[in-house]
Amino acid sequence: MKSAKIKNLLDIAKAFPTEKDCHQHLAARRWNTGEIICPHNGCGFNQCYVFKDGIRYKCKGCKRLFNAKTNTFMQDSNLPSIKWIMAVYLILHVKGISSVQLSKDLGVTQPTAWFMLQRIRNSFKLPSENLEGVVEIDETFVGGKNKNRHYRKRMKYKELTGRTFPDKATVFGMYERETGRIKAMVLSRQEFRNMARVITYNIRPGSTLMTDDWSGYDRLDKIYNRHSIDHGKWIYADGEITTNRVENFWSHLKRGLHGTYISVSNKHLNKYVQEFVFRFNTRNLPIDEKMDCVIANMGHPLKYKDLIKAA
Ligand SMILES: [Zn+2]
């Protein structure tokens, strides 16, 4: 089914008046090559029977039933599918939405809204390819009160000298200038100490790195072309020496976290970071294409009790 372009909530309400409309939209986006693949774990067979209801399928391989929501964050939910589609719209459209706000917008309880947001967030994945070319890298600390740059430098120093900061989480970011893509993630203390490893895992060796003057980056000089901003602000052939763009992402992230989410526990922080990364990387797409990206990549469902355990 070819649906009309979605630009706002009213378009969603008009385009998907029934469960069948929702399912057909999800199926068209999830199996966007036109080939319906059995989503049951370990199957992946590409032939199925289609039921008359336009919602259900039966795999000709494993003989099990499925629908467009099987093995996704919408599975096992009794909510009307349109509420899920609207939730995806709302999380992508605004700069983040709290569970309290979402519960009001969708007419569901706040715990349900919280659960929906966590499940949707869980489907935001980092770009898997390595970044290359000129890449700005930087890290920041989330939590606590003092966020200015000088404090950040002292934090790095203290981190190196072995002092602990149980209230702060380290978020590491890499911005690829050519494409404007970012990868960012929460690092454990262990990963922070082995940052070179994180970097080589995510950035192609031989690329040009823009860093600040933190001495922890020195060990990267054998693997990358590194320019650090303390060498002055002159222009190199491959661009200016600055980490402004990745820092710009930090301000987005911090404004969003402070403005929308009253408190984010460190255990959930990485999911929020991935939500901001996804929104940032898809910033130039129209809303319906952003939604399609999420629907096409709907991950495995997360169980409610797993979330509660992590809270
Ligand atoms: Zn199957």
Boltz pocket constraint, residues with backbone or C-beta under 6 A from the ligand:
constraints:
  - pocket:
      binder: B
      contacts: [[A, 38], [A, 39], [A, 40], [A, 43], [A, 44], [A, 45], [A, 59], [A, 60], [A, 61], [A, 62], [A, 63], [A, 64]]
      max_distance: 6.0
